[in-house]
């Protein structure tokens, strides 16, 4: 790894994946996707960002159902999902695995269908998480013909690599491997089969300009909503100690 | 709780008195940690050793549920998730679910909202897109899938497939109307007319509209009638839905009330750490819950 935090690299990758979207929604406990959105805004991109858990100035005035109503109408371009398990067909499991109970499905079973694109994001890249077949489908990666579905997976980003989703093949293709990891390591740590070109590039590192933005205005904004994350990555913003 | 009451809201003395209104075995709809949970009443439920409660998360649950589960007050949860947010997994929920000590009915957020919206309209169900193909559907016989009866009309012609395949059935899922026994939450203000001010947390109004009874703790009592104030009225839940009210200063602590006090992140971390073990949880209860005078922030 270079002179940057892994969280900073991942935020830069997500910023690239968000691309030309006009409206991104960020759900519970997602400080890195929120950081990516803040980075895009700091670069000057016109982007509407709906942070569900924004502590001040939350974007919704109709309660927590408003996000789902927006998505149902097609007003959300990009959403993020993680998973206790994610499999090679992009199915997501947020409920239980290997006898362990996880928090639950949240809105995944709806958002995966209604948001135009979903970026799958899980920092842990291991055979425990990236499995051949999930034990429980919270939200399916694809739907049979005849079932209404507006959107689906765009990519899977982990702490080691970026996979692109190929909807027509219903398989992932390895897009890039992060600096510090190798193709062998990615193969070793991935429990499902994936496609892979003859030469897999390294994931682009954060530019000095992006790092400056991340460590300035972005850090301050993110720490206000994700205080523990702000302290961990940038050592800023411990608002709770004064309360 | 057969007939919905339309009589005047009752004003009670405190959180203990509100907790005494909620019978053992009741299904209680509650908000997540970011949406005005009635923590003081939850602590009072633990103190009165409530039993067999069925918690309904709208749409997810947090510290309220974890405290009640750890204290042995809960038989079942129905929710889209239980989490302490940045403080991580809800440890008492996780252990109780893994050991089968409580029932867990998994849901997904918009099915919860839609079921409550059906109830507040007095209709039997509300349709929703998505969800099909999730294993949740097989676990929930109360969720029904039908063919969209409007599939050839206007807006609902949503797919190229329906043009190329005239037999396209367009399955759609229905959320059954849900009327919880009790809605329980905290509010910034109440007034002497029995109205409460929720501000932007309109999901609390939906819960109150759908529930058979609604109990609200509040920070401050305002003089007059908030419905006569054009600026306050859009954030008001009218007293017609409110069964009983009681004052509970800092009643959401260690969670927050916007513009009153922030979330006590340090305390949540303390809780998450303590509650990892039964013994740690027991000590937490003794220190912060079972002694009434200490049931709010020392700040």
Interface residues (C-beta under 8 A of the other chain):
Chain A: X28 X29 X53 X55 X56 X58 X60 X61 X62 X63 X64 X65 X68 X72 X94 X95 X99 X100 X101 X102 X103 X104 X105 X106 X107 X108 X109 X110 X111 X112 X113 X114 X136 X137 X138 X139 X140 X143 X144 X145 X146 X147 X148 X149 X226 X227 X228 X229 X239 X240 X241 X243
Chain B: X32 X34 X35 X58 X59 X60 X79 X80 X81 X82 X83 X85 X86 X89 X90 X93 X94 X97 X98 X104 X106 X107 X108 X109 X110 X111 X113 X117 X128 X129 X130 X131 X132 X133 X134 X135 X136 X158 X159 X161 X165 X168 X169 X170 X171 X172 X200 X201 X202 X203 X204 X205 X206 X256 X258 X261 X262 X263 X264 X265 X266 X269 X299
